[in-house]
Amino acid sequence: MKALVTGAAGQLGIAISRRFGRDGKVVALTRAQLDIADHAAVLEVTRATRPDVIVNCAAYNDVDGAETDPVTAMMVNGFAVRSLATASREARATLVHYSTDFVFDGETDRPYDESSVPAPRSVYATSKLLGEWFAAEAPRHYVLRVESLFGGGAEPLGSGGRRRGSTLDKMVDAMLDGRPVRGFTDRTVSPSYVPDVATATHTLVAAQAPVGLYHCVNGGLATWFEVAREAATRLGCESLLSPITLDEVETPAVRPRFCALSNAKIVAAGAHLPAWEDAVTRYLTARSR
Ligand SMILES: NC(=O)c1ccc[n+]([C@@H]2O[C@H](COP(=O)([O-])OP(=O)(O)OC[C@H]3O[C@@H](n4cnc5c(N)ncnc54)[C@H](OP(=O)(O)O)[C@@H]3O)[C@@H](O)[C@H]2O)c1
């Protein structure tokens, strides 16, 4: 299988390139090599590469910045995905595209499943929902909603090229440095361990699972405080952790409060996505090596 990976320098892009490279050929393109907002370039690269699958890891992820730069957010997260869908159709390739829990308003107390109705509350969230719709224009597509990604970057961690961009990565960095950490007690998520997302993505594509929308997260749910406490307990740093609520922090973009996602559909399709506690344990073990 030959994979074309866009946004290949991002935390998921690195992991996806490695996973698909293990048993296939990968053309991994960073933003400098392919700007997905350039429609002609997307078509040209796809024609030259002739991939079996296009995995789009590129995104405009500045949730707050999107409120004042909606054009870039819509272009990269929305309209560029239409170009990728067109290219996929022309190349008869499968398109994998990632979306987010932010497409929901968070006004619930039960995990969302794939039939739940989106209600985005920010520019970023709306741009990602647009991308979902455009991705579905590719005849063979997987739209995978992930959330609170952690543990991305070069694997195995610690062997150089480490990248610690996510919230949990930064929290663990702070704990290891003896700095205080605050975790939201009123934002509930289903965290997604990047290596597990990469493996699940490969499983779906390789098994030719039914196309469509999937929630690609680790099992279970937790508040950000609970996720941080799990890490703090294992590191013996509980005293560094204190609670905070969303109301205490002013942000330009609204954050949904309860955005746990059910992963039942993707697990039934054959993906292995263990409980988030298991993922945090493996993540901390990988970091300690
Ligand atoms: N991180 C999370 O917690 C999270 C949560 C929910 C959903 N997601 C989704 O998961 C996917 C992967 O996210 P991630 O955390 O791996 O993102 P990331 O680390 O921010 O990587 C995104 C990559 O896309 C590149 N990019 C930006 N604009 C581009 C363009 N016009 N053309 C080509 N590349 C471009 C970025 O390059 P530069 O660095 O040069 O800008 C970066 O390398 C995205 O679809 C994201 O929306 C992530």
The ligand as a Gaussian input file, in Angstrom:
#p B3LYP/6-31G(d) Opt

LIG

0 1
 N       -4.086000      18.094000      18.871000
 C       -5.259000      17.757000      19.334000
 O       -5.468000      17.598000      20.552000
 C       -6.403000      17.528000      18.371000
 C       -7.714000      17.469000      18.893000
 C       -8.764000      17.239000      18.024000
 C       -8.525000      17.062000      16.669000
 N       -7.248000      17.150000      16.189000
 C       -7.037000      16.953000      14.761000
 O       -6.095000      15.918000      14.563000
 C       -5.345000      16.171000      13.371000
 C       -3.857000      16.134000      13.685000
 O       -3.568000      17.135000      14.646000
 P       -2.099000      17.349000      15.266000
 O       -2.261000      17.577000      16.724000
 O       -1.195000      16.299000      14.786000
 O       -1.740000      18.728000      14.595000
 P       -0.335000      19.497000      14.570000
 O        0.697000      18.823000      15.413000
 O       -0.656000      20.936000      14.827000
 O        0.084000      19.313000      13.053000
 C       -0.629000      19.904000      12.017000
 C        0.327000      20.050000      10.868000
 O       -0.386000      20.624000       9.762000
 C        0.486000      21.554000       9.138000
 N       -0.254000      22.519000       8.340000
 C       -0.910000      23.630000       8.739000
 N       -1.446000      24.255000       7.669000
 C       -1.110000      23.525000       6.576000
 C       -1.343000      23.663000       5.192000
 N       -2.051000      24.699000       4.696000
 N       -0.844000      22.717000       4.357000
 C       -0.132000      21.676000       4.823000
 N        0.138000      21.497000       6.133000
 C       -0.354000      22.416000       6.999000
 C        1.244000      22.190000      10.289000
 O        2.403000      22.797000       9.816000
 P        3.005000      24.062000      10.632000
 O        3.465000      23.503000      11.949000
 O        4.111000      24.520000       9.748000
 O        1.896000      25.032000      10.792000
 C        1.518000      20.963000      11.163000
 O        2.720000      20.333000      10.795000
 C       -5.856000      17.516000      12.847000
 O       -6.867000      17.305000      11.891000
 C       -6.447000      18.167000      14.077000
 O       -7.438000      19.120000      13.760000
 C       -6.183000      17.386000      17.012000

